[in-house]
């Protein structure tokens, strides 16, 4: 310990910042005189009430005292992880005011919802620490619904809203996001009862958007995106409607997992994408005509949704520079569906098979007639193929796997193509 104690102060503070909680940091004050006051300057404070041997009252006293004694002029991170011992979170408002002048850069408030008897309302005083905030993460809380309370996050670049309720409905969301002028990264995990019908993301500066669980379209719920600077877009596990209001010329990565066929229009707004992952229920009539992915090089397609093969051929047809194709099953099974007539789908060879496709990776391969036809088609026409990797399901017998190997090898056209079976 003496050798560590002789390190420069900034290194010691760095070491202390890696400790799990502020309680652990404060405990180091007994090590020696050198360490007695170091904890007061640590730029990262993490308050977690999950310790077994602590009551709500003792936890609150510890937070009160340590915040009053803490002297770091800038707080890189201030985190509250609260459960049943302090689920009313009334004191967060007081604690926020205590550090209002500390130039807090990251603020995290996570509530254990399973242990709360009532939702925890975000205190108005939260906005008093917002001037220098760069990152804000809120979990299981209620957004304050008071138009008289100023909302301004002039420096906020990362915002995470996990299971948040909005008493003011759609307008609450609009008001919050419109006051984040430099926001670049938005993560939204919707709550089933969040009181929002149309979740509108109108943020010109936004570069990354992740949304989870847009609700059932039968109730009219939808996501509206107006973010022309987006580079990464992920819509996961959604049954709602997605509407895009602006083109996305800078989009690089997109991943979609939803059921509503009307949301297919979103593909027309992401044609510059380079990496695309789709797990979608397909409808021929919904697929946008004239949609050309002129920069797409990596494409992943899930086979657990209906008519995946039709979708595969549409995207291959519209992606002239595709280099990598991956076929997988997100839910571990292939959707029951009427098989398309392969002769109709394969009458025209997509250009990417002839000029650019280099790798194919197929997981959970079962060797069905439909799958064999697709593999044969790609191997027969893939003039630039360098590597094909096929991973079978554990249930596929060794004899059947040998047949698959023989079939694939018999259609290999290029000696540089490496076939790998897992």
C-alpha positions in Angstrom: 0.0 0.0 0.0 2.9 2.4 0.8 4.1 2.1 -2.8 0.7 3.0 -4.2 0.4 5.9 -1.8 3.5 7.5 -3.3 1.8 7.7 -6.7 0.7 11.2 -7.9 -2.7 12.3 -6.7 -4.3 12.2 -10.2 -3.4 8.6 -10.5 -4.8 7.7 -7.1 -8.0 9.5 -7.9 -8.1 7.5 -11.1 -7.7 4.2 -9.2 -10.5 5.2 -6.7 -12.8 6.0 -9.7 -12.7 2.3 -10.6 -14.2 1.2 -7.3 -17.8 0.0 -7.6 -19.6 2.4 -5.3 -18.9 5.6 -3.3 -19.2 3.6 -0.1 -16.2 1.6 -1.2 -14.3 4.8 -2.1 -15.1 6.4 1.3 -13.8 3.2 3.1 -10.3 3.9 1.8 -9.9 6.9 4.1 -8.8 4.5 6.9 -5.8 3.2 5.0 -3.4 6.1 5.9 -3.2 9.8 6.3 -2.5 10.2 2.5 -5.9 8.5 1.8 -7.9 10.2 4.5 -9.2 13.0 2.3 -8.6 11.7 -1.2 -12.2 10.3 -1.5 -13.5 13.9 -1.4 -11.9 14.7 -4.7 -12.9 11.5 -6.7 -14.8 12.7 -9.8 -17.1 9.7 -9.9 -19.9 9.1 -7.3 -22.0 6.0 -7.4 -24.7 5.5 -4.7 -26.2 2.0 -4.6 -28.6 1.1 -1.8 -28.6 -2.7 -2.7 -26.2 -3.5 0.2 -27.8 -6.0 2.5 -26.7 -4.4 5.8 -28.0 -0.9 5.2 -31.4 0.7 5.9 -33.1 3.4 4.0 -32.4 6.0 6.7 -28.7 5.1 7.0 -28.3 5.2 3.2 -29.9 8.6 3.0 -27.6 9.9 5.8 -24.6 8.5 4.0 -25.5 10.2 0.7 -26.3 13.5 2.5 -23.0 13.6 4.4 -20.7 12.5 1.6 -22.2 15.0 -0.9 -21.7 17.8 1.6 -18.1 16.9 2.3 -17.2 16.1 -1.3 -15.1 18.9 -2.9 -14.4 17.9 -6.5 -15.1 21.0 -8.7 -16.2 18.8 -11.6 -18.1 15.5 -11.4 -17.5 13.3 -14.3 -20.3 10.9 -13.2 -23.0 11.0 -10.6 -25.1 7.8 -10.3 -28.0 6.7 -8.2 -29.1 3.1 -8.2 -32.1 2.9 -5.9 -34.3 0.0 -4.9 -36.8 -0.7 -2.2 -34.8 1.0 0.6 -35.2 4.4 -1.1 -37.8 3.9 -3.8 -39.6 7.2 -3.0 -36.5 9.0 -4.3 -37.7 12.3 -2.7 -34.2 13.0 -1.6 -32.9 13.0 -5.2 -34.1 16.6 -5.6 -32.1 17.7 -2.5 -29.1 15.7 -3.7 -29.3 17.3 -7.2 -29.3 20.8 -5.7 -26.3 19.9 -3.5 -24.2 19.2 -6.5 -25.7 21.8 -8.8 -22.5 23.8 -9.1 -20.2 20.8 -9.6 -20.5 20.8 -13.4 -21.9 17.2 -13.5 -21.1 15.6 -16.9 -23.0 12.3 -16.5 -26.1 11.7 -14.4 -27.7 8.3 -14.0 -30.8 7.5 -12.0 -31.9 3.9 -12.0 -34.9 2.7 -10.0 -35.7 -0.9 -9.3 -39.3 -0.9 -10.5 -40.1 -4.3 -9.2 -39.6 -3.1 -5.7 -41.5 0.2 -6.0 -45.1 0.6 -4.8 -45.6 3.8 -6.9 -43.7 5.4 -9.8 -40.9 7.7 -8.9 -41.3 11.3 -10.3 -38.3 13.0 -11.7 -37.7 16.0 -9.4 -37.8 19.5 -10.8 -34.4 20.3 -9.3 -32.9 17.7 -11.7 -32.9 20.5 -14.3 -30.7 22.6 -12.1 -27.7 20.3 -12.9 -28.5 20.1 -16.6 -26.3 23.0 -17.9 -23.1 20.9 -18.3 -24.7 17.4 -18.6 -23.3 15.4 -21.5 -25.0 12.1 -20.6 -28.3 11.5 -18.9 -29.7 8.0 -18.2 -33.2 7.7 -16.5 -34.7 4.3 -15.7 -38.3 3.6 -14.3 -39.4 7.2 -13.6 -42.1 9.6 -14.4 -41.2 12.7 -16.3 -42.4 15.9 -14.5 -45.5 17.4 -16.2 -45.2 21.1 -15.4 -44.9 23.6 -18.3 -43.7 26.2 -15.8 -40.6 24.2 -15.1 -37.8 25.2 -17.5 -36.3 22.3 -19.5 -32.9 22.9 -21.0 -30.1 20.5 -21.8 -27.8 22.7 -23.9 -24.8 20.3 -23.7 -26.6 16.9 -23.6 -25.3 14.5 -26.2 -26.4 11.1 -24.9 -29.9 10.4 -23.5 -31.4 7.1 -22.4 -35.0 6.8 -21.4 -35.8 3.4 -20.1 -39.4 2.7 -19.0 -40.3 6.3 -18.5 -43.9 7.5 -18.1 -44.9 10.8 -19.7 -48.0 12.3 -17.9 -48.2 15.0 -20.6 -48.3 12.4 -23.4 -46.9 13.2 -26.8 -46.2 16.8 -25.9 -44.0 15.8 -23.0 -41.7 13.9 -25.4 -41.7 16.8 -27.9 -40.8 19.3 -25.1 -38.0 17.2 -23.8 -36.3 16.4 -27.1 -36.7 19.9 -28.5 -34.7 21.2 -25.6 -31.7 19.0 -26.4 -30.1 21.0 -29.3 -26.9 19.0 -29.6 -28.2 15.5 -28.8 -26.4 12.8 -30.8 -27.3 9.5 -29.1 -30.9 8.6 -28.0 -31.9 5.2 -26.5 -35.6 4.6 -25.8 -37.0 1.5 -24.2 -40.8 2.1 -24.2 -43.1 1.2 -21.3 -46.4 -0.4 -22.2 -48.3 2.3 -20.3 -46.1 5.4 -21.0 -49.1 7.5 -22.1 -47.5 8.3 -25.5 -49.4 7.6 -28.8 -47.0 9.2 -31.3 -43.4 9.2 -30.1 -41.8 11.9 -32.2 -38.0 12.1 -32.5 -37.4 15.4 -34.2 -33.7 16.1 -33.5 -31.6 17.5 -36.3 -28.3 16.7 -34.6 -29.1 13.1 -33.8 -26.7 10.5 -35.0 -27.7 7.3 -33.1 -31.2 6.1 -32.4 -32.2 2.9 -30.7 -35.8 2.2 -29.9 -37.3 -0.9 -28.3 -40.9 -2.0 -28.1 -43.0 0.4 -30.2 -46.5 -0.7 -29.3 -49.3 -2.4 -31.2 -50.4 -0.5 -34.2 -54.1 -1.4 -33.5 -54.0 1.2 -30.8 -52.5 3.8 -33.2 -49.1 4.0 -31.5 -46.2 4.9 -33.7 -42.7 6.2 -33.9 -42.1 9.3 -36.1 -38.5 10.0 -37.0 -37.3 13.3 -38.3 -33.5 13.1 -37.9 -31.6 13.8 -41.1 -28.2 13.4 -39.5 -28.8 9.8 -38.4 -25.9 7.4 -38.9 -27.1 4.4 -36.9 -30.8 3.4 -36.5 -32.1 0.4 -34.6 -35.8 -0.5 -34.2 -36.1 -3.7 -32.1 -39.0 -5.9 -31.2 -41.8 -3.6 -32.4 -45.4 -4.2 -33.5 -46.1 -0.5 -34.0 -45.9 1.8 -37.0 -42.7 3.6 -38.0 -42.9 6.8 -40.1 -39.9 8.6 -41.4 -40.2 12.3 -42.2 -36.8 13.1 -43.7 -34.1 11.4 -45.8 -31.0 10.0 -44.0 -28.1 10.7 -46.4 -25.5 9.8 -43.7 -27.0 6.5 -42.5 -24.4 3.8 -42.2 -26.0 1.0 -40.0 -29.6 0.0 -39.7 -31.3 -2.9 -37.9 -35.1 -3.5 -38.0 -37.2 -6.1 -36.2 -40.9 -5.3 -36.5 -44.1 -6.8 -37.8 -46.1 -3.9 -39.3 -46.0 -4.1 -43.1 -46.7 -0.4 -43.4 -43.3 0.4 -41.9 -41.6 -0.9 -45.1 -41.6 2.7 -46.3 -38.7 3.3 -44.0 -36.4 1.4 -46.4 -36.8 4.2 -48.9 -35.2 6.6 -46.5 -32.1 4.5 -45.7 -30.9 3.6 -49.2 -27.4 4.9 -48.5 -26.9 2.3 -45.7 -23.8 0.2 -45.7 -24.8 -2.4 -43.0 -28.3 -3.7 -42.9 -30.0 -6.2 -40.7 -33.7 -7.2 -41.2 -36.1 -9.3 -39.2 -39.4 -8.4 -40.8 -42.7 -9.8 -41.9 -42.6 -9.3 -45.7 -45.3 -8.1 -48.0 -44.6 -7.8 -51.8 -47.0 -4.9 -52.1 -45.3 -3.0 -49.2 -41.8 -3.3 -50.5 -40.9 0.1 -52.0 -40.4 0.0 -55.7 -37.3 1.5 -57.1 -35.5 1.1 -53.8 -31.7 0.8 -54.6 -29.2 0.2 -51.8 -26.3 1.6 -53.8 -23.8 1.4 -50.9 -24.9 -1.7 -49.1 -22.0 -4.1 -48.5 -23.1 -6.2 -45.5 -26.6 -7.7 -45.3 -28.1 -9.9 -42.5 -31.5 -11.5 -42.8 -33.5 -13.3 -40.2 -35.5 -16.3 -41.5 -38.0 -16.5 -38.6 -40.5 -14.1 -40.2 -42.9 -14.9 -43.0 -41.8 -14.8 -46.7 -38.1 -14.3 -45.9 -37.0 -15.7 -49.2 -39.0 -13.2 -51.2 -37.4 -10.4 -49.1 -33.9 -11.9 -49.7 -34.3 -11.8 -53.4 -35.6 -8.3 -53.4 -32.7 -7.0 -51.4 -30.1 -8.9 -53.5 -31.7 -7.5 -56.6 -31.4 -4.0 -55.3 -27.8 -4.2 -53.8 -25.3 -4.1 -56.6 -22.2 -3.8 -54.3 -23.1 -6.4 -51.7 -20.0 -8.3 -50.4 -21.3 -10.2 -47.3 -24.6 -12.1 -46.8 -25.6 -13.7 -43.5 -28.8 -15.7 -43.0 -29.7 -16.5 -39.4 -32.7 -17.2 -37.1 -33.2 -14.8 -34.3 -35.8 -16.8 -32.5 -34.2 -20.2 -33.3 -36.9 -21.3 -35.7 -38.0 -20.7 -39.2 -41.5 -19.3 -39.8 -44.2 -21.6 -41.1 -45.2 -20.1 -44.4 -46.2 -21.1 -47.9 -43.1 -21.8 -49.9 -42.7 -19.5 -52.9 -42.2 -20.9 -56.3 -38.4 -20.9 -56.6 -38.4 -20.8 -60.4 -40.1 -17.5 -60.3 -37.7 -16.0 -57.8 -34.5 -17.3 -59.5 -35.3 -16.4 -63.1 -33.1 -13.4 -62.9 -29.7 -13.5 -61.2 -29.0 -10.5 -59.0 -26.0 -8.5 -60.2 -24.2 -8.7 -56.8 -23.9 -12.5 -57.2 -22.1 -12.0 -60.4 -19.8 -9.1 -59.5 -19.3 -8.5 -55.8 -20.6 -11.1 -53.2 -17.6 -12.6 -51.4 -18.9 -14.4 -48.3 -22.1 -16.3 -47.3 -22.8 -17.4 -43.7 -25.8 -19.5 -43.1 -26.7 -20.6 -39.5 -29.2 -23.2 -38.4 -29.2 -24.8 -41.8 -31.6 -27.8 -42.0 -31.2 -29.0 -45.6 -34.8 -28.5 -46.6 -35.6 -28.5 -50.3 -36.1 -24.7 -50.2 -32.7 -24.2 -48.5 -30.9 -26.4 -50.9 -32.3 -24.5 -53.8 -31.1 -21.2 -52.4 -27.6 -22.6 -51.6 -27.3 -24.1 -55.1 -28.4 -20.8 -56.7 -25.8 -18.7 -54.8 -23.0 -21.2 -55.3 -23.8 -21.6 -59.0 -23.9 -17.9 -59.7 -21.5 -16.5 -57.1 -18.5 -15.8 -59.3 -16.7 -13.8 -56.6 -17.4 -16.0 -53.7 -14.4 -16.6 -51.4 -15.9 -18.3 -48.4 -19.2 -20.0 -47.6 -19.9 -21.1 -44.0 -22.9 -23.3 -43.3 -23.8 -24.2 -39.7 -26.4 -26.9 -39.3 -28.8 -27.4 -36.5 -27.7 -29.9 -33.8 -30.7 -32.1 -34.8 -29.4 -32.6 -38.3 -27.9 -36.1 -38.6 -24.4 -36.8 -39.7 -25.7 -38.6 -42.8 -27.8 -35.7 -43.8 -24.9 -33.3 -43.2 -22.7 -35.3 -45.6 -25.4 -35.0 -48.2 -25.4 -31.2 -47.7 -21.6 -31.1 -48.1 -21.7 -33.1 -51.3 -24.4 -31.0 -52.7 -22.6 -27.7 -51.9 -19.3 -29.0 -53.2 -20.8 -30.2 -56.5 -21.8 -26.6 -57.3 -18.6 -24.9 -56.4 -17.5 -22.9 -59.4 -14.4 -21.1 -58.2 -11.3 -22.9 -56.8 -10.7 -19.9 -54.5 -14.1 -20.4 -52.7 -13.6 -22.0 -49.3 -16.5 -24.1 -48.0 -16.8 -24.5 -44.2 -19.3 -26.7 -42.4 -19.8 -26.3 -38.7 
